[in-house]
Amino acid sequence: MQRLLKLKKVLKNSILATSVENFKGIRAGTAKYRHLTEDEIQILEKNGNRSESWDKVMVEGDFDANRIIRSSFMGEVYLPKFFGTLLLPGDVSFPTGIYDSLVHNCFIENALVHKVAMLSNILVRSSAVIQNVGSIISSGKISYMIGNSMHVGNEMGGRKVAVFPEITMELVEAQLFHKPDPEVAAAFDEQLKAYREETAFPFGVVGKGAVVCNANIIRNSWIGAHARIEGAEKIRNSVVLSSLEEPSHVYDSVILENSNVQKAVTIHTGAEVQGSVLMSRTTVACKAIVKSSIIAPCCHIEEGEVNSSYVGPMTQMHHHSLLIAALWPEGCGNLGYGANVGSNHTGRMPDQEVMPGQGMFFGLGVNIKFPANYRESPFTLIATGLTTLPQRVKFPFSLIRPGDPQLVGVAPRLNEIVPGWNYARNAYALDRNLYKYSLRGKGIVPATFYSIFSPDTVRYVYDAYQRLQVSAIRDIYTKEHIDGLGENFMRERIRQQAIKTYQEYMERYALEQIITLVVNDANLQAQPVKELRRMATNDANKDVMRVVALPETFDDLLKRYRQLEKDWYERVTHGLDKDNERGRQIFDDYDDAHPIDKGFTEWEKARVEEKLRRLNSIVKTNKPE
């Protein structure tokens, strides 16, 4: 039932539904329009205009016939008074009106239509600019992809998602990962069907303040308010949602077909988007290809190809790379140049898929063979040039690197896994990513979503820690000895290091829970540490809180928390210093050419200062009067 309530809430605030209601009001108000006068027809014809029947051209009172020049009219056309000027691209001011265009069966408000070869069945809202366009045409009732089924992951159709323009991540994931009972599924489909019928529209739309210029073909599409469409090659059967506060931009040879584009999306420079959903603040650019995919908010895809995938928020593909049949709901990942996450055919049918974990980094030139499941290995790094075998890996913060074919008793095909490496040895990269996420996701994706201490990540770390407790010590471990290693081996010394890393991670998490509890209620300082542990424990974290060893006194707990945070900060700064030191050894002018990343250093400093402020507030209230 929750998914039905969420769907109802989203549809209740639908921009499309509101616009359809507004149009009904416009049509109901046609009584204010009148026929052209003989004088107005003479002026129009003198200015080079033609019509198959001027009787079908209706105008508002005080209509200015001189605002229409060298244009042709067919079918029923409703025209406004026309007044004022609008800005064309390049800040060129031009009076509203219709110039050098062919108009067929349109409602036009106070807008500018200039050099449009064919404008047919379009509602043009006030302050819109349509200039130098081949054709903007709509035919029949347009459903705007509402209720259409997409298949992501398994390309053979095993995972179906019913989409619509305003769909959210919650509604996508509810359909992908939570199978409802038949009655709920039928009610869900019925709601979408009713919404589809409600918003079925006999016109295409160019919204208020939108700019559509230098485009070739626009068919059966909805261009939202204040959107900017410049130099697009083709837009067909698509919705581009937009607003004054969150305008969408589509420009420079883009092809957009059978797709839903949400607010503040940018598509440019030869990108191709087909049969997809792009959620808010996503960018697809530089000849990137997105097909049959759902891209969550704040993603950035350049040059690469995404096909039959659900890509979670803030995922980045800045270079030529491939992602096929991926289910990546937690996102926050990155694909390096040449990364091939797309071996879903396996020599037979394209019926395999990959599930990356949150914050995964696929290095340069990697080859990820399908099927593969890394969802329980968030913030894992696949080293450059690696080929991984079909596998399920269940160790967070791992590094997967080339194996050693000389190892006795280990198959040469196995790579080596270092669980916890990214947390123990790569703190700078983790915190810098958190800084970038905070900028990209601001106002849309909450910080709790991408925290390295999210409930899911904490649970995965605990599970991995438990599986590392072995009954028999060996030099080398494989999946036969420890579940979750996948097609990789692990050395004994790495196992011991991983246990310590996961222990520290869980301790830091547990102390953070207790400190937060006390900050919110200073009177709790008088409670024994055992009682504070009990109060900070919930159903989601009880296993972690149970295994962490805590100091006996609250003062010692504060000292230990301060030490852990200090150690983490030193790891972050050490990582930055290490990069700088290596650069100085290689380039004489390294410091001149590589300025300090002030944005990150200030963010990291503010993060630490906030931790200290919280501790100081506790210490002050703990002092006797």
N, C-alpha and C positions, 0 to 999 in steps of 0.2 A: 504493500500500500504506500510505502514511502516514496517509491518512484512515481506513483500516480500523483501524489501531492506536489512533488518537485516539478513534474511536468506541468501541472495546472498552474503553479506559481509562475513559471517561466512564460507560459503562453498568455497569462493574464497581463503581463507587461510587454507584450509583443509590439514591436514597432510596425510590423506589417499590418497587424490587425487594426491598430490605431489609424494607419494611413488609409486603409480600406474604408473605415468609418468616415474619415475626413472626405474621401472621394464621394461617398454616398451623399454627404452634405453638399458637396459642390454640384453634383448632378441634380439634387433637389432644388438647388438655387438657380437653375437655368432660366427661371422666369424673369430674372433681372436682365437677361440678354435680349437683344432685339435684332431685327433684320437691318441690313445696311440700307442707307438712304441712297437715292439716285446720285446725289452729289458725291457721296463717299465712294460709290462704285466708279464714277468718272475719275476721281482722284487716283483711285487704285489702278485703274487701267492706264491712266496717263503715266503713272510711275512704273509701267511695265509689268503689272501683275495680271494673272489670268485665273479663271475659275471655270469649271464645267457647269457650275450653277451657283451664282452669288447668293441665291436664296438659302443655300445651306451653310453659309458663313454667318454666324451669329456673333454679335459684339456687345460689349458693355456700353453704358451711356458715356458720353464725352469721349468716344473712341476717336483716336487720331490716325486717320488714314495715311498720313505722310510718314508713319513709322513702318510702313510695309512697302518694300521696293523689290522689283524684278523677281517676284515669287509666284508660285502656282498653288491652287487650292483644289482639293478633291474631297468629296464626301462631306460629312458634318464636321465643321471646325468651329470652335468657340475661342474667341479672342478677347483680351482684356482692353482696358483703356490705354495701356502703355504710357509710362512716364519715367523720367530719370535716366540715369546711365549705370552701367555695370563695368567692372574691370575684367578685361581679357588677360590671359597670361602675358607677362611682360609689362604689367601695370598700364595697359592701354585702355583708356576710358572710351566706352562706346554706348550710344543710346539704345535702350531696349527697343525691341521690335522684331520684325522678320525680314531678312534680306537675302536675296539670291538663293531661295530654298523652295523645295516642294513639300507641301504639308497635306496630309491625308488623315481624316478622322481623328483629330487631336483636340485636347483641352490644353490651352496655353494660358498661363497666368503672366504677370508682368515680368517677362524674361527676355533673353536675347537668343534668337535663332538666326545664325549667319552662315551662309554657304553650306547648307545641308542638302545633299542630293536627294534624300528621301527621309521624311519624318512621318511615320505612319502608326496610328493607334498608340499614341504616347500622351501621357499626362506630364506636362512640363510645369513645375511649380515655380513660384515667384523667385526672382533673383537668380535663377539658373542661367547658365551660359552654355549654348551648344554651338560650336563654331568649327567650320571646316571638317565636317564629318561625312563619310561616305553614306551610311544609312543607319538610322535607328528605327527598328521595325518590331512590332509585336503582332502576333496573330492568335486569335482565340483566347480562351481562358488559360492563364499561366499558373502552374502549381508551385513554382519556385522550389522544386526539389523537396517539398514537404512530405514526409513519410516515406521517401525513397529509401531503399535498403542499400547499404554499403557492406562489403565484406572485407574486413581487415584481418591481418594475421594470415591464417590459412587461405591461400588464394582459391582453393576449391570450394569455398563458401561455407565453411564450418562456423564462422563467427559473424553474425549479422547485427548491424546497427541501423536502426531507423533514424534518419537525420532530418533536421529542419534548420532554418537560418540561425535561430537563437540558442541552439543546443549547448549544453554545458558539459564540463568534464564529468560531473557527477552522473549525468544521464547517459553519457557514453559508457562509463565504467559499469553502471548498473546493468546495462544491456550486455556488455562483454563478459563480465565475471560473476554475475549473480542471476542465475536462472529463476524466473518467477513461476508461480503456479499458473496454469492455463488461463484462469479467470483474470488475473492481474495482467498477463500478457495481452489478452483480448481487449481489456479496458484501455490499456496503453495505446494499442493500435487504433482503437475507436476514437480516443481523444485526438490523436494526430489526424485521423481522417476528417473529423469535424472541423479541426483547425484548417486543414487543407481546403475544404469546401468554403469555409468562412472567408479565407483570403484569396480564393480564386479570383483573378482579376482580368478584365478584358483589355487592359492597357498595360504597356510598359510604363515605367516611371523614371523621371529625372527629378530628383528631390530639390527642395529649397536650397538655393545657394550653391548647388553643384556646378562643377565646370567639366564639360565634356568637349574636348577639342582635339583636332588633328588625329582623329581615330578613324579606323576603316569600317568595321562592321560591328553593330550592336544589335542583338536579336533577343527578344523575349526576356528582357532583363530589368532588374530594379536597381537603379543607381540612387543611393541614399543621399540625404541632405548633406551638403558641403563636401561631398566626395570630389576628388579631382582625378579625372580620366584624361590623360594626355598622351597622345601617340600610341594608344593601344592598337594592336593588330586586329584582335577579335574578342568580343565578349558575347557569349551565347548562353541562354538559359541559366542565368546566374543572378545572385543577389549580392549587392555590395552595400552592407549596412554602414552608416556613417552619421556623424553629428558635428555640430559646430565645435564642441569640446574635444571630440575624438574623430577627426576626419580620416577617411581611408584614401589611399593614393594608389592608382594603377597607371603606370606610364612606361613608355619606350618599348614598343614592339611586344607587348605582353599578349598571350593567348589565355583566356579564362573561359572555361566551358563547364556547364552542368555543375556548378559549384556554389557554395555559400561562403561569403566573406563577411566576417564580423567587423566591428568598429576598430578604427585605428590600425588597420592592416595596410601594409605596403607591399605592392608587387611591381617589380620593375626590371628593366634591362633584359628583355628577351625571355623572361621566365614563362613557364607553361604550367598552368594549373587545370587539371581535368578531373571531374567527378569527385571533388574533395570538399572538405570543410576547413577553413582557416579561421581559427579563433582570434580574439582581440590581441592587438599589438604584435602580431606575427609578421615577419618579413620573408618574402620569397624573391630572390633576385639573381641577376647575373647568369641567365640561361639555366637556372635550376628547373627541375621537373618534379612536379608533385602530382601523382595520379592515385585515385581511389584511396585517399588517405585522410585521416583526421589529424590536424595539427593543433595542439593545445596552445594557450596564450604564451606570448613572449618568446616564441621560437625564432630562430634566424637560420634560413636555409639559402646558401649561395652555391651555385655551380653544381651541386650534387643532385642525386635523384632519390626520391622517396616514393615507394609504391606499396599499396595495400598494407599500410601501417597506421597504427595509432601512436603518435609521438607526444609524450608528455611535455609540460611547460618548460621553457627556457633551455631547450635542447639546441645545440649549435652545430651547423655543418657549413663551415666557411670555405671549403675547398672541394675539389672533385672527389666525391665519395658516393657510396651506394648503400641504401637501406631499404630492404624489401621484407614484407611479411613480418614486421616487428610490432610487438605489443609492449609499449614502453610507457605505462601510465604515470610513473613517478618522474620521468624525464630528467632534466637538469644534467644531461650528458653532452658528450662531444665526440664528433667523428673527425679524425685527422685525414690529411690528404691520402687518397688511394685506399681508404678503408673500404673493404668489401664485406658488408654485413648483408649478404644476399644470396647465399647458396641454398635456396629453398627447393630447387628441383631435385637435387641428389641423384641426377641421372634418370629420374623417372617423372613423377608428376610434381607440380608446384604445390604440394600439400603440407610442407613443413614451415615452421616459424621460429622466431627468436624472441625471447623475453629478456631484454637487458635490465639491469638493476639501476636504481636511482643514482645519478651522478657518475655513471660509467664513462670511461674514456677509452675509445678505440684508437690505438696509435696509428702512425703512418703505415700504410700498406698492409694492414692486417687482413687475414681471410678467416671469416667466422663461418664454420660449417654448421649446417642445420641438421636436425633440430638442436636448439640450445636454450637453456634456461639459466639466467644469471640474476633472476629477480631477488633471490635471497643473498646476493653478493653486492649490495649497494656500495658505491664509491670505490669500485674496482677498476684497475688499469690493465689493459691488454698491451703489452710492449710492442714496439715498432717491428713490423715485418713478420709477425707471428702468424702461424696458421693453427687454429684451434679445431679440435675434433668435436663432433656432436656430444653434448655433455650437459649435466646439471651441476652447477657449482654453488656451494652454500657457505661461503666464507667472506664476510664484509671486509672492505678496505684492503682487498688483496692486490698483489702484483702477480700477473701471470707472465712468465718470461721463458726464453728458450730453455729446453732441457739439456741434459748431458748424455749424449749417445754412448759415452764410455762407461757409464755407471753399470756395474754388474747387476743383473737381475731386474733391470728397469727397461721396459720397451722403448726403443729409440723414438717412437712416435709421441711419447708423453712430454708435455711441457712441465715446467716447474712452477709451483704456486707458493707464494709467500703470504699467508694470511695476516691481515692487520698491518701490512707494510705501509699502506697509504696513510694510516693514522700515526704510526710510529715514526716514519721517515719522511713524510711529505706534508707536514702541517701547513707550510706556507701555501701550497697549492690548494688545500682544502679551504683555508680561510679566505684566500683570494677569490675562490669560486663563490663562497658565501657572500662576499662583498659584491661580486658581479650580479649574483642572483638578486640581491637587495635592490640594485638599481633597475634591473630589467623587469622585475616583478612588482615594483612599487605600485601599490594601490590595487593590484589584481591578485597576486599570489602571496599569501601570508608567509612570514618568516618561519612559522612552525612547519610549513610544508617542506622546505628544503633544509631544515636543520639536520646536522649529523646526529642529533639526539632525538630524532622523531621516534614515536612508539614502535614503528615497524623495524627501524634500524636497531633500536635497543633490543628488540626481541630476537632479531637475526644474530646479533652479537652473542647474546646469551646462549642461543642454540649452538652456535659454532664453538663457543667456549666449552660447553658440555661435551661435544663430540671430540674435542681434543684431549679429553681425559681417557687415556688408553690403559688397558690392563697389561699389555706387553710392550716393552720398549723395543724399537727397531731403529736401524740407521735410516731406512727409507720407508715411507708410507704411500700407499695408493688407495684407491676407492674401496679395494677389498678389505682394507684395514680401518679406514676412517670414512664414514659416509660424507658425501658432499665435496670430495676432492675432484670429482669429474675425471677427465682424461689428463690428469696431472699427477706428479709425485711431489712429496714434501719430505724434507730432511728432518731429522730429530731435533737438531739445534734450532731450526725454524719453528718447529712445533712449540718448543719451550719459549722462544721469543714471542710467538703468537699468543700463548696463554698469558704471559705478562702484559702484553699490549691490550688484550681484551679485558683483563682484570682492571687495568688502569682506566680504560674507557668506562667500564661499569661503575667503578668507584667515583669517577668524576661525575657521572650521571647521578648516582645516588646522593652525593654531597650537594649537588645542584638542587635536587628535589627538596632536601631538608633545609638548605639555606633559603630557598624561595618561600618555604613554609614559615620560617621564622621571620623573614623580612615582612611578610604580610601580617604577622601577628607577633610583635616583640615579646609579649608575655610568655610565649612558648619557650623562651630561652631557659626558663627555670625547670623545664621538663628534662628528665633523663634522656640520654641519646637513644636508648632502646625504645622509649616511648615516641620520640621524634621519628625514628625509623618506622614504627607502626603507623603513625599518622600520615607519613609520606607514601605509604604503600597502598596501591590499588590493584584491581584485578589484572590490569595490563602489565604492571611492573613488579608484581610480588616475587617472582622467581629471582629477578636481578637484585632486589633489595635484600633478599634472604642470603645470597651468596657473598655479598660485599662485606668485608671486615671493616667496621667503623671504630674510631677512637672511643675511649670510655667516657671522656668528658667533652662538654660542648666547646670549651676553649681549645682543646686539642683538635677537635673537628674543624674549627675555624682555621687553625694553623695548617692543617693538612689540605684544606680546600685552597687556601692561599698558595701553598706550595705547588699544587697541581696546576693551578692557573698560571703561576709564574713559569713553571716548566713548559707549559704549552706555548706561552708567549715567546719564550726563548727559542723554542723549536721553529716557530714561525719566522722570527727575525734571523735565526741561523740559516734557514732555507734561502731567505732573501740575500743575506750576506754571502752565502756560498755561491749563488748565481753571479753576484757582482764580482767576487774574487776571481772566479773562473774567467769572466769576461775581460777583466783587467789584464790577465795573463795572456789573452789572445789578441786584444785590440789596444793599441797605445792610447787611443782617444775614447776609450769606453765610457768614462764618466761624462765627457762632453756630449757624446751621442746618445746616451741612455739616461735621461733624467729620472729622478726618483718618482715613483708612482705615488704622488701625494694623496690622491684620492683614496687609495688603499691604505697607506700608512696612517692617514688621519682616521679612517674608519676603524682600523685595528686598534689604534690608540684610544679612540672613544669607547670601543668595546671593553678594553681592559679597565679604563677609568670607571665605567659603569659597574663592573664587577667590584672594584675597590670601594666605590661609593656605597654599594649595598653592604659590603662587609663593615665599612666604617659606621654605617647607621646601626648595625647590630652591636658593634663594640661600644659605641657611645651609650646606647640604652642599657648595656650590660654593666657599665661602671657604677659603683655606689655613689650616692649623693654625698 
